[in-house]
Amino acid sequence: MISDFEALTFYKELRDVLAETGFSWVLDEVDAEVRLGKTEAKRIRVSERDVPSDFLLRTETRHGKPTTFTGSVEYTAQERLGLLIDAIERASIDVAELHEAAVQILLKASSAGYAERSITEISFVDPVTGEARESSTPETRQKLSAASARLRPLLQEIRREL
């Protein structure tokens, strides 16, 4: 298990790499999650008095049933690093797999037709504006796949240490 200091060091180094490579939007998402904190439930026994405590006479305190309250607590250094690793996987490895899956689905659909078709490029289009958000070419898919193959074991190794 890595120490808090090591987790913070990895966290900062990964943040720097993401910021330098145009993935600042991933950092924004992780920062928002870290700011919110994680939700934690606590069971608390609530007490009540017959009269307000402002009065001079003491009254007997009655204890009610335990009640569950939720609150927000900060993520630990290891948990923050885990959140960042999850976000990196979704923004890189999962995207590479999405590109490959889209090609396979389209190839399967096109082979059900009369003639074999070749798919060279896929454009991911915004459903509202109709603007192309991203294009998937064979070169793009190859780069994403290679980066994913290098990145996956590194992230898994860090995760094992958490």
C-alpha positions in Angstrom: 0.0 0.0 0.0 1.3 3.4 -0.9 1.6 6.2 1.6 -0.4 9.4 1.5 2.7 11.3 0.4 3.3 8.8 -2.5 -0.4 9.0 -3.5 -0.3 12.8 -3.5 2.9 12.7 -5.6 1.4 10.4 -8.2 -1.8 12.4 -8.2 0.1 15.7 -8.9 2.3 14.1 -11.6 -0.8 12.6 -13.4 -2.5 16.0 -13.2 0.5 17.7 -14.7 0.6 15.2 -17.6 -3.2 15.5 -18.2 -3.0 19.3 -18.2 -0.1 19.3 -20.7 -1.8 16.8 -23.1 -5.1 18.6 -23.5 -7.1 16.5 -21.0 -7.8 19.4 -18.6 -11.6 18.6 -18.9 -10.8 15.3 -17.1 -9.2 17.3 -14.3 -12.3 19.5 -14.1 -14.5 16.5 -13.6 -12.3 14.9 -11.0 -11.9 18.3 -9.2 -15.7 18.6 -9.0 -16.0 15.2 -7.5 -13.2 15.8 -5.0 -14.8 19.2 -4.0 -18.1 17.4 -3.3 -16.5 14.8 -1.2 -17.8 11.3 -0.6 -21.1 10.7 1.1 -20.9 8.9 4.4 -23.8 7.7 6.6 -23.7 7.7 10.4 -26.1 6.3 12.9 -26.7 8.7 15.7 -28.9 8.4 18.7 -31.0 11.5 19.0 -31.9 12.9 22.5 -34.7 15.1 23.4 -35.8 17.0 26.5 -39.3 17.7 27.8 -38.6 21.4 28.0 -36.0 23.7 26.4 -32.6 23.6 28.0 -32.8 27.3 28.7 -34.9 26.6 31.9 -33.1 26.3 35.2 -34.7 23.0 36.2 -33.1 19.9 34.9 -35.4 17.4 33.1 -34.7 13.9 32.2 -33.2 13.3 28.8 -35.0 10.7 26.7 -33.0 8.8 24.1 -34.8 8.0 20.8 -34.1 5.4 18.2 -30.8 5.6 16.3 -31.3 7.7 13.2 -29.1 7.7 10.1 -27.7 11.0 8.9 -25.6 11.5 5.8 -22.8 13.9 5.4 -19.9 14.7 3.1 -16.3 13.9 4.0 -13.1 14.5 2.2 -11.5 11.8 0.0 -8.3 10.4 1.2 -5.1 10.8 -0.9 -5.5 7.2 -2.1 -9.1 7.7 -3.0 -8.4 10.9 -4.9 -5.7 9.0 -6.9 -8.2 6.2 -7.5 -10.8 8.7 -8.8 -8.1 10.2 -11.2 -7.1 6.7 -12.4 -10.8 5.9 -13.1 -11.2 9.1 -15.0 -8.1 8.5 -17.1 -9.3 5.0 -18.0 -12.7 6.4 -19.1 -11.2 9.2 -21.1 -8.5 7.1 -22.9 -8.9 3.3 -22.7 -12.7 3.3 -22.8 -12.6 5.8 -25.8 -10.2 3.5 -27.7 -12.5 0.6 -27.1 -15.5 2.7 -28.2 -13.8 3.5 -31.5 -13.1 -0.2 -32.1 -16.6 -1.3 -31.1 -18.2 1.3 -33.4 -16.1 -0.1 -36.4 -17.0 -3.7 -35.5 -20.7 -2.9 -35.2 -20.8 -1.0 -38.5 -18.8 -3.7 -40.3 -21.2 -6.3 -39.0 -24.2 -4.3 -40.1 -22.7 -3.6 -43.6 -21.9 -7.3 -44.1 -25.6 -8.1 -43.7 -26.2 -6.0 -46.8 -25.7 -7.0 -50.5 -22.0 -6.0 -50.8 -19.0 -6.0 -48.6 -18.1 -2.4 -47.6 -15.0 -0.9 -46.3 -15.2 1.6 -43.4 -12.4 4.2 -43.5 -13.7 6.9 -41.2 -16.4 7.3 -38.6 -17.6 10.7 -37.5 -19.1 11.1 -34.0 -21.8 13.9 -34.4 -23.5 16.1 -31.9 -27.1 15.1 -32.0 -28.3 18.6 -31.3 -26.1 20.8 -33.5 -25.1 18.2 -36.1 -21.4 19.2 -35.7 -18.8 16.5 -35.9 -17.3 16.1 -32.5 -14.6 13.6 -33.4 -13.5 11.5 -36.3 -12.2 8.0 -36.1 -9.8 7.1 -38.9 -7.7 3.9 -39.1 -4.7 6.0 -37.9 -6.6 7.4 -35.0 -7.8 4.0 -33.9 -4.3 2.6 -34.2 -2.8 5.4 -32.1 -5.6 5.1 -29.5 -5.2 1.3 -29.3 -1.4 1.6 -28.9 -1.7 4.3 -26.2 -4.3 2.2 -24.4 -2.1 -0.9 -24.5 0.7 1.1 -22.9 -1.4 2.9 -20.4 -3.6 0.1 -19.1 -0.9 -1.9 -17.3 0.6 1.3 -15.8 -2.8 2.3 -14.3 -3.5 -1.3 -13.1 -0.1 -1.4 -11.4 -0.8 1.9 -9.5 -4.3 0.7 -8.6 -2.9 -2.6 -7.1 -0.7 -0.4 -4.8 -3.7 1.6 -3.5 
